[in-house]
Amino acid sequence: MNTLAQLKMQREALFTQFKSDLNVNKLTKVSCDLTDQQLLIAWNESGLSNQAALVGVGGFGRGELFPYSDVDILVLLSNKLSEADLALINPKIEAFITRCWDLGIEIGSSVRNIDECLHEAAGDITVRTSMLESRWIGGDKKVYRDFLVQFDAAMDSKAFYQAKLLELRQRHHKYNDTPYSLEPNCKESPGGLRDLQVILWMTKAAKLGNSFSDLHKKGLLTKRESLEINRNLKFLQTLRTQLHLIAKRRQDVLVFDLQTQLAESFGLEPDSGHRASEKIMRRYYWAAKAVTQLNEILLQNIEAILFPKESRGTRPVSEHFVEKQDVLDIVDPLLFEKHPDQILRAFLLYTKTPGVKGFSAQILRGLYNARNLMNAQWRNDPQNKACFIEIVKQPEGVTQAFRLMNQTSVLGRYLPAFRKIVGQMQHDLFHVYTVDQHILMVLRNVRRFLIVEHTHEFPYCSQLAANFDKPWLLILAALFHDIAKGRGGDHSELGKRDARLFAKSHGLDKEETELLVWLVSEHLTMSQVAQKQDIGDPDVIKAFAKRVKTDQRLTALYLLTVADVRGTSPKVWNAWKGKLLEDLYKLTLRVIGGGEHDLSSELEQHQDEAKKLLRLFGLQTDAHEKLWQQLDISFFLRHEPSDIAWLTKHLYSRTHSEDPIVRARLSPIGEGLQVAVYIKDEADLFAKICSYFDQQGFSILDARVHTTQHGYALDTFQISGTNLLREGGHYRDIIQLVEHGLTELLKTHNPLPTPNQGRLSRQSRSFPIQPRVSLRPDERGQHFVLSISASDRAGLLYTVAKILAEHQISLHTARVNTLGERIEDVFLLTAHHLNSDPKLQIKLETELLDALAI
């Protein structure tokens, strides 16, 4: 049997044994030993012997090799080698590296002498860290010892600590400073393996210890903390190993595709309440949460040792609390056990004390040790209730205070309903965070409306929030809006009950209680109306205004809705959604204020403002008349004055153009383009336009279809994202390309092309959405409303448009709504034969369902 086959057999036997005993320490160590043996065989066969040192670095140097991790090695040369010596040794090194790959060992290799190693380590913290974990495998041991002596002498433990701390903060920011994403990286995300490795790198550099047991002996960890951190380390290592084995490659992200298999590898099974994948992910989140908290304790303890002078100064904050080096600390380590009422007081003082950026290790330990005291009696203590409300009402520090309350499990113990959703996954492909993290993101977004430094983000929301009476009620609404998810019922209704009980027990008055309860109950309403209904229809606005009733409720709901949509996923929010919500708010406010939706007044306002803009373009006073005579009232009501002026500028002299006219500009409301098409109407026009956008990779955010009095189509589209933008290009660069390409397509009369069958995303395949199609007449019986819900994929809108065209169904308006990996589109159709042919309605729905299911 050759060496390669033997190594594979040994590795497979090792993996099989691991699956039965889950002994991750044995697996990583034996895997290292097997690899060492093969490396030494290749080393000796290449004739290197003692001419250099073979050194393991990084994770391999640590003696920890996961199934499909890279093997990082350093060929260490003496500084004394001459040019002649190097000429003899270099071919042998090349032969060694080739031999390693022939053996199936995927190595990451570097070849340096001692001086080069020290130079590289001095200039690159990553190289310094890798060499810190070096391990001699074979070859010249004296060269390796010389390297260690010089490397240790060059190590500045204080500078190393600060560099690794900055690196850790930067990495956490890359992962949104949360371990609670739905597909976390078990190695790199906050609370992952890398956080624990960082601690050991710091302590090794500072000669404080090489393991968490060493840190316990040094007094940096209590016995309980040492046991806890080792338990979570073993769990994360086992998790990563299982991921590698299931994926049969290096895999550190807990992707949806593998979560069920991962759960099964731990012996977890689904039950009536939870999927197996939810169970393993909740275990992961709790482990990551513990690692995050213990890491903070260790970082502070290491800092206190490395910077003793800086760590001594304290400033009294109250009888029991002091401020020390930008963190809040307690005078008595047993304070919380002696006085449980001081637990919430710590968070209140955090918000009130300028300059404080976190809790001391002593507070974090104290909160953990007092967790059993946070019981029903503690929750019902009037002092604690008053303190909680006072925290919510603070002008600063509220977001971070609630994050700290969640990290330390205080929030879940104070609000048992919140504890139930800690680490709870959401399977709607709309949210990218667990329920508890989403709630805290929404709370953060609400708070940002109230902070001067963030007014540039959403100026209108900040203006409304600044004038809103009792903004702390918005914080409570954010806290409760999704708190009842996962209970098997309407979470808005269940959350409404939780909010009412909270309000009653915390002394909110009747008006405050009703607003809070109403917001929790209706928190989805405004988003649904804005994105799924035609807000240009006065009846829609009147119905929504009737539901809202007061301007206070409307403002509160608007602010909560913007914060909620923004807190679901970075992909979900865009400027177009923001404009829809703002338009709905302003239109509804006018009706609530007593002003009827006066169509003639709004028509005149839009036209007058458009005329003013046209004069700025240098057009004659009556230049618009020829075009405007062909446009009906709905056109002017559905378009902003700036859009009307822009379209008029390009079309006023070409009202009866025989050729198609396509104009594009940078979208006035956000990233992307606004595209206008003016052409003699034809049956499959909308589908033809969609085919162009589909081929170029554009996403259609909104479509407004209008037919003039003399039979021309005047359609406008908001589009974004395209295959044409590569290597840092800008939408401005492709305006002419879009205008020319779409014009040329509209001049042709070729059959509609076959839609691109875009593939479903990996997430959509893991959590497929049952396609739904609803076709019903509107209340006036003039149009049909087509609603579609399905997993998103490229070419989907064009597929729908092509089916409509094949049945000679015209489009009146389109509302395209992408929610993460799901689309929820609403179309207003004009087709008189749909009214008279029920079979056609069924056929159309069937064809659409078949197309969406592909």
N, C-alpha and C positions, 0 to 999 in steps of 0.2 A: 504494500500500500504506500503510495507517495505521500509526501509531507502535507500537501494541500488537502488531500482527501482525509488524512488523519486528523488534521486540525478541524475540519468541518464536522467530522464525526464526534470529536471531543466537545465541540461547542454545542452541537445538537443534544448530546447527552446531558450537558450542563443545563441547557434550557428546559429540557423535559423534567429534570429533577426539580428545577425552580418552580415549575408550574404545580408541582405537588406539595412542596414544602414552603414556598414563598420566602426562602432565606436569601434576601437580597445581598446581605454582606458576604455570604459565601459565594454567591454568583459573581459579584464584581471582583472579588479577590482572586478566585480561581481563574476567571476570565483574564485577569491581568497576568497571572502566573503562566497560563498557557501561551499568551502572547509573548511574554518575556522569553520563554523557551524557543519559540519560533524565530524571534528577533536575533537571539544569540546564535542559532544555527546559521541564519543568513549572514550574520556578522563574521562568524568564523570562516564560513565557506567563501566569503569575499576576501579573505586574507588580511583583515584589519587587525585582529588580535589586540595587542596593546599599543597600537600606533595612534589611537584616539580613544575617547570615552563615549560610550553609548548611554545616553541619559534620557529618561522619561520626563516629560514636563506636562503642565496643565493637569487635567483630570487623570490622565494616565500616570503622571508622576505622583499623583496622590494615592495611587494604587487602587483606583476606582474606575473600572471600565464597564460601561453599560453595553448591552448586546450589540448595538450598531453605532456606538460612538467612535469618533476618530481616535487614532493612536498618534499622539503628538510626541515626537522624539527630537532630540538635539544631538548632533554629532559634534562633540566638544574637542577642539584641537588645542594643543599647547601653543603658547606664545612664542616658543623657541624654535618652531619649525621653520626651516629655510625654504626658499623658492624651489630648490631641488627636492626637498622632502615633500612639499605640497604637490609637485608634479608627479611624484610616485604614488601619493596617497589618494589623490582626487579620483583616478579611474576606479580604485577599489571602493570608494564611497558611492560612486555612481552605480557600480555593480551591486552593492549592498541594497541601495534603494530600489533598484529594478527587481532584485530577488524578493524583497518584501512584498512588492505588488504581485509578483508571480505566486507568492504564497497566499494571496488573498487578504493580506493585511493592509488596510487602507490607512496609510500613514500621512501625517502632516509633518514634514521634515525641515530642519534648518541645519546649516553647517557653519559654525563660528568658532573662533578661538576665544580665549577668556576675555581679552580686551574688548573684542567686538561684542561679546555678550553684555559686558558691563556698560558699554556705550549705548547699545540698543535699549537696555533696561532703564538707563538714566533718562532716555528721551521718550519712552513709551510705557505708560502704566500697565498696559495689557501684557507686554513682554515681561515687565518686572514681576507681574503677578504669576505668569506662567512659570518663570524660573524659580519663584519662591517655592513652588511645589515640586521642584526637581527631585529625581530619584535615580541613583546609579544602577544601571542594569548590567553593564559589562565593559570590557576594555580597560584603559589606563585609569586606575582608581586614584592615583596621585594627582592627575590633572583635574579630576572632579573635586578632590579635596581642596586643591588650590583655588578652584573656582568658588567653592562654598565660603572659604575664608574671606576672599576679596568681595564676594557678593554681600555677605553679612556686614562687612565693614562699611560698605557703600550704602546700606539700607538706612534711610531716615524714616523711622517708624511714624513720626508725627506727620510728615509730608505724605507718607503712604496712606495713613488713615484719612487725611483730608481729601486726597485724590480719589480714594475708593468711595468715600461718602458722597462726593460730587457725582461720581459715576453711577452710584446707586440711585440718587435722586433723579438723575437724567433718565436712567432706565425705567424707573417707576413712572415718570412722566410719559414716556413712550407708550406705556400700557395704561394710560389714563389714570394713573395713581390708584388703581383698584385691582384687587384679585378677582372681582365679581363679574367679569365679562363671561358671556355664555360659552366661549371657547378660549379659556385661558391657556397660557403657556406655563406648564408645570415647572419649568426651569427658570424662565426669565421674568414672568409676571411678579408683581408684588406678592410676597408670601410664598414664593416658590423656592426651589433648591438654591438658586443663585444667592438669595438673601442670606441663607445659612452659610454658604461658602464664603461670602464677603466677610462675615464675622470671623471665621477661622483664618482667613488671610490676614486680617488686621491683627489678630492676637498672635499669630505666628510671627509676623513682622516685628511685633513689639515684645517678643519672647514671653508672652503671657500664657501660652499653651497651644497645643495642636488639636485638641478635641474639646467637646463640651464638658466632658468629665474633668478635664484639666481646668476649665474655667470655673467649675463648681469648687474644686480644691482651692483655687485662687480667690474665691469669694465673689466672683462676678455673677454667679448664678446660685440660687438656692437649690436645695436638693429636689424640691418639687419642680422647679423650673428646668433643671437639668433632665429630669425624667420626661417632662412634657416635651422639651425640644428634641430629645432623642427619639421619642415616640413618633413625633410628626416628621422628623427627618427620615425615619425608616419607612413611614407611609408614603412620603413623596418619592423616595427612591424606588420603592416597590411599584408605585404607580407608573413612574417613568419606564421602568424595566418592562412592565406589561405592555405599555404603549409601543415600545420598540418591537416586542415579540409579535404583537397583533398586526402591526403595520409591516413587519419584516424589513424595516429600515429605520434610520434615525427619525424619530417622531416625538416632539415635545409638546405640541399643541393638542389639547383635548378636543379634537374636532367632533362635531355631531356624529359623523359617520362611525366613529370608533367608541363612542361613549357606552353604548349598550354592551358591546363585546367586552369592554373594559370592566363594566359592572359585573358581568358574568364571570370574568376571571377572578373576581374577589368573592364569588359565591353569592352575589346579590340577585334577587329575583323580584319581578314586579308584583305588586299587590293591587287591591282595589283602589287604593288612594294615590299611588305613585309608580312611575316607571322605574325600572332598574337603573336607567341612566340618571334619573333625578337623585336616586339614593347615593350613587357614587360621587356625583357632583356636589351634593350637599356635604359629604364627608370631606371632599377636597376643599370646599370653601371654609369649612370650620377649621381645617388644618392650616390653611393659608392665613386665616384670621389670627390663629394662635401664634404662628411664626412671625407675623407682622408685629404683634404686641411684644413678644419676647425679644425680637430683634431690636426694637426701640429701647428696651431695658438694657440690653447688652451694649448698644452703641453709646448710650449715656455713661455706662460704667467704664467702658474703655476710654472714652473721652476724659472722664474724671481722673484716670490714672495717667494718661499721656499729658494732660494739661492741668496739673494739680493747682497751680496758682490761680488760674482763671476760674476754677471750679469752686473756690472757697467763698467768694463774695455773695452775700444774700441781702435781700431787701424785704422787710416785713410787709405783708399785704393785709393780714388780719390776725386775729388771735392764734389761729391754727395754721395759717398758710404764709409762705414766703416765696419771693421770686428769686431764682438763682440761674444765672446764665440763660436768660430768655425762656425758662420753663417754670411752671408752677410746682412748688414742692410743699410738703407737709412737715411740721415740726416734730410730730410724734408718729412713728411708723405704724402704730396701732390706732390711729385716729378714727378710721372708718369702723373698726370693730367696736370701739368704745362709744362712738357717736355716729350712728348710721345716717343721721340727718345731715351730716357734712358731706355725704357722697354727692348729692346734686349741687350742694353749695360749691364744690370744687369746679363744676362746669360753669356755674354762674360767675364765679370769680375769674375764670378763664376769659369769659366774654368781657368782663369789666376792667381787667388789668392791662393797660397799654404795654405793648412790647412782648407779651407772653405768647410763645409760639407752640406750646405743647405742655405735656405733663412730664414730671420727673419719673425716673425709674421707681422711686419710692411710692409715688401715687399709683402708678400702674400696678405695682405689686399689692398695694393696699386694697385697690378695687377688686383685684382677683381674690384676695383672701377674704374679702367681706361679701362675696357673691351670695352666700347662703343667707345673709341678713336682708337681702333685697327680696323680701317676700310680700305677701298680701298686706300684712300689718304695716310694713314700710311704705308700700304703694299708697295706702289709705291715710297715711299721716298728713294732716292738713298743712304742716310746714313744707313737706316735700311737694305737695300739689301746688302750693303758692310759689315755691322755688322753680318748679318746672315752667309754669306760666311766665314767670319773670325772665327765665332764659329765653323763651320764645319772643318776648317783647324787646329784647336788647337791640340797640341800634347797630352793634358790630359783633363779629365773632360767632354768629349763630350757626352758620354753615359748618365751620370747623368744630364747634362744640358738639353738634349732632353727629358728625363723623366720629369724633372721639367717643361719644356715648355708644355708638354702634360698635366701634372697634373693641371697646372694653366690656361689651355686652350689657351695659347699664340700660341702654334704651330698650332692649328686648325684655329686660327684667322689670322695667317700669311700665312698659306697654306690652303685656303678654301677646296681644294680637300681632304686634310687630315681630316678636320673637319667632312666630310661626312662619314668617316669610323671609327670614334671614337665610340666604343661600338658596332660595327657591328659584328654579329656572322658569323661563317663559318660552313657550313653544309656538309663538306667533310669527317669528321671523321679522318682527317689527321692532321689538326691543332687543338690544344687544347686551343688556345687563340683567342681573338677577333682580327680583322685585325690590328687595331692600335697597340695593344700590340705585335702582331707577328712582325710587322715592327720594333718596338723598340728592340725586342729580336734579330732580324737579325743585326740591327745596332750595338748592343752590341757585338755580335759575331765577326763582322768585326773589331771592335775596339780592341778586345782581341788579334787578330793576331798581332796588332801593339804595344802591351804592353809587356815589357820585363818580367814582373812577371808572365805572362801567356804563355810563349813560350813552357813550358813543355806540355801543353795541345795538341797542334797541331804543332809540331816543323817544319814540312815541310811548312805548311801554313804561320807560322811566318817568316820563312826564305824568302819565296816569297814576303810576304807583306813588309818586311824590305827593299827589293830591288826594290819595285814597285814605280815608279815615280807618284807623285800626288795621294797618297792613299785616300785623302779626296773625290775623285770622287767615291770611293767605298762606302763611307758613304752616298753620295747623291743617288747612285744606290740602296742601301738598303732602303733609305727613300721613293723612288718612285716605287720600284719593284711591290708592291701590292696596290698602292694607288688608283687604279681605280677599285678595286673589288666592286661588287654589283651594277654596272651601267648597267648591261644587255648586255654586249658585251665582246669581248676578252680583258681581263684586261691588258694583255701585250701590245696590240696595243694602247689601250686608255691611259695607263700609259706612253707609249712612247711619246704621244702628250703632256701630262702634263710635262714630263721631258724636252722636247724640248722648250716649252714655258718658263719654269723656267730658263733653260740655257741661252736663248736669253735675258730675262729680267735681269739676274744677271751677264751679261758680260762675260760668258764663251767663250773661243775662239773656232774655228771650230773643232779642234782636240778633245778638252775636251767635247764639245757638242756631237760629233758623238760617242765617247766612252760611255758616259752616256746614250744616247738614245739607243744605241745598247745593252747595258747590260740590260736595262729595258725590251726591246723587246725580248731578248733571254734568260732571266733568268731561264727559265724552261728547256732549250734545253740540257744542259750538263747532268743534272740528268736523263732525259728521255733516252738519248743515253746510259749512263753508266748502267742503271738499266733494260732497255728493249731490248737493242741490244747486239749482240755478239761482244765485243770489241777485241776479238781475231781475228776477220775477218779484213784483211787489207783494204778491200773496205769500211767497216764501219768507220775506222779511217780516210781514205782519204776523205770520204764525210764530216765528221765532221770538218776536217782540212780546207776543202774548204769553209765551212760555217763560220768558225772562222777567217781565213785569217792571223792574226798576233799573235805573241807570247804575245804582250801586252794584246790583247783582251782575249786570252786564259787564261792567268794568272788571269786577273780581273774576268773572268767568273767562274773560278775554285774557287777562294776565296769567291765570292758571293754565289756560289752554296753550298759550305760547310756550310757557315754561315746560309743560308736559310733553308737547311734541318735540321740543328741543332736547328733552331728557331721555328720549327713547333710543336714538342712534344718530351718529354724525351724518349718516346717509339720508335720513328721513327729512330733516328740516331743509328747506330752501327758500329763497326770496319769494318765489311764487306762492307757496303756502302762506308765508307771512303776509303777502298782499291780500290774499283771499280773506284771511282772518281780520285784517285791518278794515277792509272794505265792508265786511259783514258787521263789524263793530260800529262803524260810522253810520251805515244805513239804518241799523237797528236803533242806535241812539237818537237819530232824528225822529223815528216813529214813537219811541218811548217818550221823547220830549214834547209830544203833542202835535208834531208836524206830520201830517199824512204824507204818504209817499206820492207827492205831487208830480205826476209824469210831465206835465207841461212845463212846470217850473224847472225840473231837472233837465229837460230837453233844451230849454232856453239857456240854462247855465252852461251845459256842455258845448252848445253851439257858439255862445258868446266867447267863452274861453278859447275855443279852437280858432275863432276868427282873429283874436288878438295875437295868437301864435303865428297865424298865417301872415299877418302884417309884418311880423319880425322876419319872415322869410322873403319879404319884398314882393308879395303877390298883390295884384290889384284887388280893390275892395269886393268886386263881384266875381272874382276868379273861381270861387268855389261853387257858384250857383248851379252850373250845368251838371256837376257830379252829384251835388246834394239833392237835386230834384229826383234822382233815381234811388235815393236811400230812404228807407222808412224809419219810423220812430225808434224801433228796437235797435237799429244800428247805433244811433246816437246815445241811447241809454246803456248799451252794453260795452261801449268803448270810452276810454279816458279821453279828455280833450286833447292831450298831447298825441295820442294815437290817431285821433281824427285828423288833426293838423298834419301829421306825418304822412298819412295815406293820401290826404287831399293834395299835398304838395307834389306827390309823384303821379297822381291820376287826373288832376283837374283838366289837363289839356288832352287827355287820351281816353275820354269817357267811352268812346266807341271803337277802341283799338281792336284791330283784327288779330293782333299777335298777343300772346300771353305776356304779362308784366309781372316780374318777380323782383321784390325789393327786400333787402335784409339790413338790419342794424344791430348794434350791441343792445341786448335786452335792457330796457330802462329800469327793470326791477331786480336785476341780479345777474348771475353768470349765465352765459348763453346768448342766443340770438332771438330776435323777433323777426319773423319772416311773413311777408304779405304776398298773396297771390291774387291777381286780377285777370280773369279770362272768361270768355263765353262759357256758360255753364254746360256741363256734360255729365252723363250718368255716373261714370266711374272716376270723377275728378278727385274726390277725397282719397280714394284708394291709390290713385296714381301718385298723388303728392306723398302719401305715406310710404309708398314703395321707394321713392327717392331717399327719404329720410332713413328708411330701414337699410338701404344699401350703403349709405354713408355712415351708419352707426349712430345716428342721432336718437335721443330720447325726446318724445313730444310731451311737454309738461301741460300744455293747454292748446285747445283748438277752438277758434270761433268762426263759424261758417255763416255766411250771409249771402243772400241772393238779391240782386238789385231789381228795380222795377222793370228794367229792360233786358233781364235774363243773363246778367253777368254774375259770376261768382266772385265775391270779395272775402277771401278767407285769411285769417291771421293765425300764426302759430308761435308758441313759445317753445324753443328747442334747446337742448343742452347735450353735452357729451358727444364725441364723434371720433371715428377712426382717423379723421383728417388732422387731428391735433396730436402731434407727436413731438418729442424732444423740445418741450418748453414753448410750443407755439401758442398763439393767442387767437381768440375768436375773430378779432379784427382782421387777421390775416386771411381768413377764408370767406369773408363776406362776398367778394366778387365771384369766387369759385361756386358758392351756393347759388347765387343769382344766375350765373351762366348755366350751371349744370341742370338746375330745376327748369329753367326756361326751355332748354333744348329738349328735355324729356316731355314737357307739356306740348311741344310742337308735334310730337310723334303721335301716331294712332295705333301703336303696337298693342297686342294683348298684354294684360297685366302679368308681370313675371310671377313665378312661384315664390311664395314667401320663404325667407331663410328660416330654417328650422333651428332656431337658437337653442342651445342646451340649457337645461335647468342648472342653477347653481348647486354647489355641493350641499349648502344648507337646505335648499328646497327639496333636494332628493332625500335628505335625512328626515325632514318634516314636511311631507307633501301636503298641499292644500287641495281639498276637494273642489274642483271648479264649480262655480255656481253662475247661472244665467237667469235673469228675471226680465220678462218683457210684459209691460202692462201699459194701457192707455193712461194719459195724464188726466187730471181732473176735468179739463175742458173738452177732452175728446178730440183735440186737434192734432196731437202728436202721440207717439209711443215713447216710453222711457225704457231704455235697455240698460240694465245694470249687470256688470261682469265682475267676478272675483276669482282670481286664480294665481298660481305661482308665476312670478315674472320671468320673462326670457326675451331675448332679442327677437324682433320681428313679430311680436304678439299683436300689437296694434294694427299693423298692416294686414295681418291674417284676418282680423275682425273686419277691417274696412273692405277687404276683397270679397268676403262673404256677403256683406251688405250690398256691395256693387253688383254682385251676380244676381241678386234678387231685386235690383232696381230700387233700392231703398236709399233715399237721400238723407243726409245728415244735417240737422239744424244746429246743434252745438255738441261739443265733446268736453267732458271733464275727466282728465286723465290724472289718476292719483296713485303714486307708487309709495308703498309703505314697506320699506326695507326690501324684502324678497317677495312681497306680495303686491299685486295690483288690484285696485278697486276703481274701475272706470264706469262712468255714467254717460250715456249718449241719448240725445233727444232726436228721435227719428221722424221723418216725414214720409209717409207711405200710405196713401188712401186705400190701397188694396189690402193692407194688413187688417183694416177694420172689417172688411167684408169677407176675409178668408182665414178663419180660425186654423185651418190645416197648415197654412203658410206660416202662421205664428209658431206652431209646434215644430215644423220643419226647420225654421230658422234657429230656434232654440237648440234643437238637436244638433244641427251642423256646428253651431258655435261651441257646444259642449264637447263634441268630438274633436274640434280643432284645439280647444284649450287643454284637453287631456293628453295630447301628444307629448 
